[in-house]
Amino acid sequence: MSSLDEGREPPETRREVVTETLHGVEVDDPYRWLEGDDDAVSAWVDRQNEYADAHLETATSDRLRPRFESLAAVADYGPVVVREDRYFTTVRDPTDDHARLEVRAEPDGEGTVLVDPNAWPGNDPESDAPPRSMGWFAAAHDGDHVAVGVTEGGDENYDIHVLPVPDPESIGTAERDGDGTDPVAVLERRGRVNANSFAWGADGGGFHYVATGEADDGAQMDKAIRRYRLDEDGETTLFEHDDRHVWPGLTVDPESGLLAIAFSEMVGGTEWYVHVDGERRPVLIDTDAETSVRFHDGTAFLHTDHDAPRNRLLACSVERFREGDLSFEECREVLPERESILQSAVPAGDRLVVHTQQDAHSRLAVHDRDGTHRRDLHLPEYATVTWTTAARDEREAFYGVTGFDRPPAVTRVDLDAEREGSEVLSAVDVDVPDDLVVEQAVVESTDGAEVPVFVCHREDVERDGSGPRPAILYGYGGFRNSVTPSFGRFRLPFLADGGVYALVCARGGYEYGESWHEDGMLSNKQHTFDDFIAAGEWLVAEGYTDTDRLGVAGGSNGGLSVGAVLTQRPDLFGAAQCEVPLLDMLRFHRFLLGESWTTEYGHPEADPEAFEYIREYSPYHNVEAGVEYPPVLFRTAASDTRVHPSHARKTAARMQADAEGGPFLLRTKSDTGHGVGRPKSMIVDEQVDGWTFLYDALGVGDGTPSENSS
């Protein structure tokens, strides 16, 4: 079925076998040298990109590119953040590469531009310089200042820029010429600081943040909590933290100024402290519960899975939280655990906006602060609420909603309204085929697990009707991340051309709470891959597709899932797309942030039991010589500071040398990282690559618009 050129020989890769003994087992690694960053590796990467070009720069890519450029040339809108009487949001105009930050006096009013990366030196589309982008922003509680994280080349090593904000009366009246190049303060190279590890003080005159070392120095997991005042020269380090498995998070009570610090393993429990009188005071410690805290109007709301695998909401006074040595049993229960998963509860005046997920799609409701249910908010069928925010002192809230057939929209809710009271402020304006069908099925996997699978296709796509259709199975399955209905604008041509898109909610995620996560981590990790395989087999058995036309795709931890099912069941798939993946699972802990992920996967070097079960599925170590594998596109990034590009390099090299079938392609992008801060032009290039590969591998027409295309 594949029209990819299999006759072209891949670049030659030298073998230099390194053998090491782990727990009494000799492990050969013939491509260890590709873990380096010397000239030889750079030259090899260039040759691999040329080989990928030869397969991906085709008539199909020429036909797809204008369709994708048109899909990209529409405005995008970010979350609305309310601070007093100012509304902050991000907007990317159709002609812009990057989103800008605006502030408005009314949610739908004219804005003043605060930050515009499109105007920054070096960000011209014709420039060869690494793009600089705004990765996040955090507005002060009084709205007078905003901090933004600026990264170069998507490396997630941020500078902090602090900017003044116009008063509400001036917003929208000045010329829209703000670009963020005139900050009142700049803190350079502060590491992986982000909006969750940054907290403004109650008076708006300073902030706390978590600084880290840099990836180039191997110091990303060296962390320090610091305080910065705008009226002082310099900053103060409150304390340092070097536990490689724990990441601090910060929050401040905007009324009392109480600083609370969370120490959380990525997939373990959370311990909470407060910083009082220059010292850390324990509040909630020695617990395996995952707990987040939100301060509002004298109350500390605790969102926790303590004695509640699907989460519940507790509360106590801020003063009691400040005292420390708090137990969950002392807190009052606001929202008990229910069948649905509690995602968030956002205070808005004397109301709570409550987001839950039932069977991997969203529900929204309005409650009183004591938990009393007032009304449900209408959502489309099979929709995902991507974020919720609210005004602290008003009955006004905002949320983002999307779905497979629904472009992302920003909605305002009047919580005073007796009924709906919702107003769409903005939405991504692309034409969606009006004949798309979205269904949800449940497939049986190992241990009798019932795994949800979403399927989206044109209404006239009949099972076993006109023959098997090209289909793509996407999933993730890890780190408590739920995969839920989402819109993909670049997916629309594939659907219009008769393709079937399926999403599997594999174990390891959070679709059914902590038990679902634990059933796909550590020694249970194989369950994740079993769920992918069960979903793929179901798509074939139900007549949606066949094994020649079924592709599998995923990124990061999802790239591990793709690599595992590719090596375990190469006969099931006609193509695989594996992005920024983890693949050498016997050495993942040695690179970048890998050590912090041993709580999810296990430690192959320190734990003999973990070594055994990881070795069984590690994709790099399970490529078998002489076995026929489908075409594979590995994609990685030179500036990725999370997952090292050597995972993709080494596995591509091994498949090119030993495996039958293919082709096995490696695309390495420069000036970008794990997916943060990519300009629109780069996104279009990546999407053209990916969909050209899938179109040609799965036999999706010829890339020209069908009569069903917009």
N, C-alpha and C positions, 0 to 999 in steps of 0.2 A: 504493500500500500504506500510505503514511503517513496517520495520523489526526491529525497535528499541524495546527493552524489556520494555513493559509498565507494566509488573506485579511486578517489583521491587519497593518497597516502598521508597519514598524519605526520607531523614533525617527529624526528627521531629524538628520543630522550635517553640519556645515558643512565645506566643502572649502577648504583654504588650501594651494595647491600650492607646495611648496618644490622647486626643481630644483637639483641639484648635479651636477658633472661628476666621474666617477671613471674614471680611465684612458682619458680621451677619450670616454666615453659619458655622455650626459645621462640622469640618473635622476630621475623625478618622484616626489614623495612628497606626496600630497594630505592626509594625516592626521598630519603631523609633530606637530601641536599636541597630539595625544593621548599624546605621550610625557611631558607635563607632569603636575603634581600640583596645579594651581590649582583655584579654585572652579568654573570652567567644565568642567574635566574631571570633577570630582566630581559635578556635576549631570548630566553626560552618562552617567556610570557608573550613577547612580541610575535614570535613564530606561531604560537597558539592562536593569537588574535587574527593573524593572517589566514590561518587554516579555517577559523570560524567564519571570517569574511567570505571565503570562497564558497561556503555553504549557505550563508545567510544573505548575501547581497545578490538577490535573484530577481526574477520577474515578479515573484510573489511580493517581495519587499517593496518593489517599485509601485505595485498596485495598492498595497496596504498603506503606504506612508501618507498619501494625501487624505485618506479616510481618517487616519489617526491624528494628523495635524488639525483637521477640522474638529475632531472631538476634543482636542486639547485647547482649542481657541474659544473657550467659554470661561466665564468668571467662576471662581471658587470662593467659598465663604467659611470662615472659622467660627469657633464658639464665641458667644457674647459673655463678657465678664463685666459685672456691675460693681462700681465703686462709688458710693454716695450717689451723686447725680450725674455720673459720667459712665458711658458705655464703651468698652474697649472691644475691638474685634479685628480680625485679619481678613483681607480681601485680596484675591489675585485677579487682576483684570485679564481679559482675553489675550491681549497682546504682550503681557508681562511674563517674565520667566519666574519671578518670585512673588510671594504674597507680601503686602505691605501691612503695617499696623496703623489703625485709625482709632480715634476717639470721637464719640458723638455725644451730644446733649440729650438726644432722644434715640430710642433704639432704631427707628427708621429714618432718622434725620441725616442732614448733610454732615460729613465728618471732616476732621482735620487730620492730615497724615502726620504721624509721629516718626515712623521708620519706613523707609522705602529702599530695600536692598537693590532694586533695579537701577537706582541712581548711584550706587557705590562704585568707586573706582575699581576697574578690573572686572566688573560684572556685565560688561557689554557682551552680547552673544558672540561677537567676533573675537573676543579676547581669549588668549591661551592660558590666562591665569586661573588657578583653582577658584571656583565660585565661593563667595562669602555669602552666608545666609543667616537668617534669624531663626534659630531653632525653637525658642520659647520666649514668653514674656510673663512678667509678674507685676501687676499694678499695686501700688501702695493702698492701704485701706482708705485713706482720705482722697485718693485719686490724684494727688498732686504730682506724683512721680511714677515712672514705670521703668522697670529693669528688663533688659532683653539679653538673651544669650546669643552671641555671634560666633559662628563656627566657620572654618575655612576648609573647603574640600570635603565637607561632610564627616570630618573626623571626630565630631562630638567632644572636642576639647575647646571649651567655651571661654571667650572673653565676656565679661559682664559690662554692659553699657547702661548707664542710668541717665534718663532723660526727663526734663520738666514737661508737665502737661498743662495745656491752657485751661483757664477757668471756664466753667460752663457757658458764660455769656460770650466768650470769644470763640468758642468752637464753631467751625463752619463759616466763620466770617473772614478769616485770614486766607491768604493764598495757600494753595495746597502744595507747598514746596518743602515741607519737612522731609528729611531723608534719614535722620538719625546720626548725622555726621558731626553734630555739635552737642555731645553729651556733657552733663555736669560732672560725671565721674566715669572712669574706665578702669576696670580691674582685668588685667591681661592674663591669659593662659591659666585659668582657674580649674581646668580639668573637666570632669563629668558633671559639674553642677547643673541642675535642671530645676524646673518649676517645683518639683516635689522636695527638693533639698535647698530651697530658697524661701525665706519668710521675712516679710517686712515687719518692722516694729510697729507697735500700736500708734505711735506719734508720727509715723511716716518720715522720720528723720534719719533712719538707718535700717539695716537689715542684718539678718544672720544667714549664713549659707555654708554648704559643705564643699570644700575644695578637695581636689584629688591631685595626685601626680599625673604624669603624662605617659601615654602608651610607649613612646619611643624610649623612655627610661625604665620601662617595666614597672611603673609606679602607680598605675591607675587605681589600685586598691589600697593605696596609702591615703587616708582620709583625715581631714581636720575640720572642725566646726569653728567658724570665724564670725566675728562681729565687725561691721563697718558702719561708721557714722558719716553722714554727708558733711557735717560741720567740723570734722576732724581730719587731720592729715595722717593717713595710715589706718591700720586695722589691728584687731586683737584676736589672737588665737585662744579660744576658750579651752579646747582640749583636742588631742589627736586620737585617732582610732585606727588600729591596724588589723582588725579581724577581717581576713580575706573573704569570709563567707557572709558578712553582715554589711548592710548598707544603711546609713542613717537617713532619716527623713525629718523635716522640721515643720512645725506649725506654731503660730502665735495667736493668742487670744486678742482680738483687736480692741477689746475694752480694757483689760487689766495689763496687757503686755506680757502675760505669762508665756515663756518659751517652753514648748514641749518637744522632746526628741524621741523619735522611734528608732530602734535598732532591730532591723528585720532581715532575716535570711530570705533569699528570693522565694523559697517555697517552704519556709519553716515558720516558727512563731515570731511574734513581735513583742519586744520589751519596750516599755515607755518610761521615760524619766522627765523631770522638769528641771530647769536651770534656775535655781533660787539662791540668792546671796553668794553668787560665785561658785556654787557647787551643784553637782548633779544629785538630784533626789529621786530615788526609785519610786515609781508609781505602780506599774504592772510589770512584774518580772517573774522569772521561773515559770513561764507558761509556753505551751505549744500553740496557743491560739493566735490566729492572724487577726489583728485588731487595728483599725484606723480610728482617728479621733478628729472631731470637728467641734470647735468652740462657737457658741452662738448665744448671745443675750444671757450670760451667766450660767449657761449649761454646757457641759461636756457630753457630746453624743459619741457613743462607742459602737462602731459597726464591727461585729466580731463573729467568729465561728466557734467561740467557746461554748461547749455543750450544744452546738447548733451547726452541724456540717453545711447547712444551706443558709446560714447567717441569720442574725437577729440584731436589733438595735436596742442598746442600753443607754442609760443616762445617769449622770450625777451632777452636782454643782461644780463649777470651776474651782471654787474654794476648796472643796473636798479633793478634787484632783490635784490641786497645788500642794495639799498636805502630804501626799504620797502614801505609800503602803496601802493602796486601794485593792480591794478584791472585787471580782465580778459579782459576787453574791450581794455586795452592798448596794449595787446599782439597781435602779428600777428598770423594768422592762417596758420599752416603748412599743416596739414591734416584735412580736414573737416569731420564732422560726415557723415557716410554712412550707408547703410543697414546692412553691416557686423559690428561685434563688434571689435573695436580696442583693441587688447590685449597688444601690446608693440611696441615701435619704438626705436631701438637701434642704436646710431650713430657709424659709422665705417669710419674714415677719413672724406671725404666729401660726404658720402652716409648715408642713413638710411635703416636699415633692418626692415621691417614693418610686424608684425604678426597680422592677423585678424582671426576672426572665423565667419563662415557663417553656420547657422543651426547646430551648435555644432561640427563642424570640421574645421580644420585649413587651412589657406592660407598664403603664404609668398611672399613678393615682395621687390624689391630694388627701392628706391627713392633717388633723390637728397635731399640735406639738406633743400631746399626750398619747398619740397613736390612733385616735379615733378616725376611722375612715369617713371621708366626706364625699368623694366622687372619683370615678375613673375618668381618665382622659382618653379620647379616641385615638387609636393608632391603626394604621393599615394592617392587613393580615401579613404575617411573616415579615415583620419590620424589626429593625434594631435601633434603639436609642443609643446614640454614640456618645453623648455627653449631656449633662444637666447643670445649669447654673441658676442663681437667683439673686435678687436684691435682698440685702440683709434685713432691712427694716420695712420692706413693702411686700405686699402680696402679689409679686410679679416674678415669673420664672421664665427660663428659656431652655430649649432642648434641640438637639440635632437628631434627625430621623432619616433612615435610609432603608433600602431593601433591594433585592435582586432586580426588580423592575421599577425602582423608585430612586431617582437621583437625590443626593443629600439635600436636605432642606433645614433651614433655621426657623424655629417656631417660638413665638412669644405666647405665654399663657397668663391671663388675668385670673388670679386665684380667688378674687372676689366674686367672679361670675358663678351663678348657680349651676349653669350648665357648661358647655364646652369652653367658651371664652378664649379660643386659640386663634392665632393669626400667623400665617406664614410670612416671614420677613424677607426671605431670600431663598433661592433654590438654584442648583446647577441646571442650566438651561440647555439640555440636549434632548434630541428627539429619541424617544424610546419606542420600539415597535409595540403597537397596541395589541398584538396577538401573543405576547409572552405568557407562559403558564408557569406558576411556581407551585411545587408540590413538596410535601414532606413524607418520607417513609421511615420505617424502622427496620433495620436489618439485624439478624442474629449473628453475634460474633462468639469468640471463645468464652468459656465459662458461662454461656447463656446470656451474655450481655446484650441488651437491646440498644443499638446504636442509631441515633438519628442521621438521616441523609436527606439533604435538600437537593431538589432537581429543578432546573430552569431550562426551558426550551420554547420554541415556537409552538403554537397550538396545533399546527398541522403536522408536527413530528409524531408519527405513529410508531409504536413499538411493533417490530416485525412487519411493518407495513411496506415501506419502500426500501427495505434493507437496513443494515446497521448504519448508524450515524456516527460521525466523529464526536467524541465525548472527552471531557477533561474532568478529572477527579482532583479536587483540592482539599487540603487539610493542614492541621498543625499538630495538635495532640501533646501539649506540654505546658509546664510552668503556670498552671492555673489560667491559661488564656483560653477563653471561649471563642469558637468561630461561629458566627451568626450571620444572618442574611446581610449582604452588603452590595452596594452598587459598584460595578466596574465599567466605566465608560468604554474602555478599550476592549471589553468583552462583547460589546454590542454587535460588531460586525460578525463575529463568530456565531452568535446566536441567530442573527439575521440570515446567515449563510447555512442554517440548518444544524448548527452544532448543539450539543447538550452539555450543560455545565452542572456539575454535582459537587456538593460540599459535605464532607463527612465530619461529624462531631466526635472525633476519636477520643478515647480515654487518655488521660493526662491533662486534658483541659479542665474547664470548670462549669461545663454545661449543666451538670447535676450536683455541683457542690464539691466539697473536699474529698468525699469518698470516690468520686469520678476521677479526680486528680490523682489520688493515691493509687488507684487501680491502673495507672499508666506511668508510674515513676519507679525508679530504682529497679528492684528485681522484677517488677511488673511491667517494665517498659515494652516488652514484646507485645503486650495487649494493644498498644497504640498501633503497631504495625498490623496486627491481626485485624483491627477495625478497618484500616485502609483496604486490606485485601478483601475482607468481607463485603465492603461497599463496592469494590471493583467487580467482584464476582456477581454481586446482585445486579449491577448495571448490565452486565452481559446476559445473565439469566433472564432478566426482564425484557430483553430485546431492544434496549436503548442503543446498544453498540456491540462490537465484538472486540476480541483481543488485539486485532490489528489496528483498530481505530480508537482505542482507549488510551488517553494520555494521563499521566499523573504529575502533579505540580505541588511545590511547597518551598518555603524559604526559612532559613535559620534553623530552629528546631524542626520546622516542617521540612526543611531540606534533609535533615537526618531521617525523617520518616520516609521521604522519597527514596533516599539512598538505601534504606533497609528493605523496603518492599521491592525495589529494583533488583537487589541482589538475591532476595529470597524467592521472588516470583517473577523472573524476567519474562516468562511465558504469558503473563496476564496483561502486559502493557505493550502498546505500540510506540510509545514515546515517553520520555521523562524529562521534566524541567526542574532543575535542582539549583536553588538560589542561595547565595551566601551560607552554604551548608556546613554543618558539623558532620564529618565523615570518618576521620581517624579518631575513634573513640577511646583508644588506648593512650592517646597523648593530648586530648582536648584540654586537660587541666593545666598543661604547661604553657599555654599561650593566652595572652590578653586577659579577658575576664573569666577564662575557663575554670579556674580554681573555685570561683564562687558558684559554679553550676554543679559541683560534686554533690550538693544536697539533693539535686534532682535526679542525677544519673548514677551516683555512686562514684567512688574513687578507685580507678583501676590499678593504681600503683600502691596505695596504702591498704587496700582491702582485698584480700584474696577472693572472697565471695563475689564482690563487685567485678573483679577482673574476669571471672568465669562467665557471668551473665552478659557483661558488656562485649567480651570477645565473640560471643555467639552472634551478635547482631551488628557489630562495627562494620559499616559498609566497606571501608578501605581494605579490611582484612578478609572480606568474604567475596571479593571478585574472583571468580574461578576461571582458570585458563581453559579455553576451548568451548566454554558455554556461550550460546548466542544471546546477546542482550539487544534490546531495542535502541533506537537512536536516543542519545542523551545530550542535553545542553546544560553544562555547568556554568553558573554565572557567579562571579565574585568581584570584589572591589579592593583596589590597592590600599585605600585609606580606611578600611574597615578596622575599627578598634574594639570590636566585640568578638567576631569570629575570624580567626586568622585565615587568609586566602590559601594557605598551604593545604587545607582540607580538600578544596576543590582541585588544586594543582595535582596533588599526589594521586587522587583517585582517577582523575582524567588520564594521567600518565599511565597508571596501571591498566586501565581499561583499553587504552590505545595499544598497549604492548601485548596484553594477554587475552583479551576478550574477543569473541567473534561478534559479527553483526555491526551495530553502530549506524552512522558514525558517532564518535564521542567527541563533543566539542567543548572547548573552554573559552569563555569570554571574560576577560578581566577589564574592568573599567578603572581608569585613573581619575583622580580629583573627585572621588566620591567614596562613601563609606557603607554603612549597613542599611542605608536608605534615607538618611536624614539630609535635608537641605538640597536636594537635587533640583536644578532648574528645570522648567517645563521642557526645554529643548532636549535635555538629557533623558527625561522620562519618555519622550516620544521615541528617541533612538532605542532605548531599552525595550519599549513595547513593540516596536517594529521587529527587532531581533527575535524576541520571544514568540510573537505570534507568527512570524514567518516560519520559524522552526516548527511550530505546532501545525500550521497549515500544511506545510510540505511533508511532515512526517506522518500526519493522519489523513492526508488526502482531502483537504477541505477546499473543494472547488478549485478555482485558480486565483483567488484573492480579489476578483472584481466584484463590485457590489451586485448582490442579487436583487430581484424585484421586491424583496421584503426589506431591503436596506433603506435607511433614511437618506 
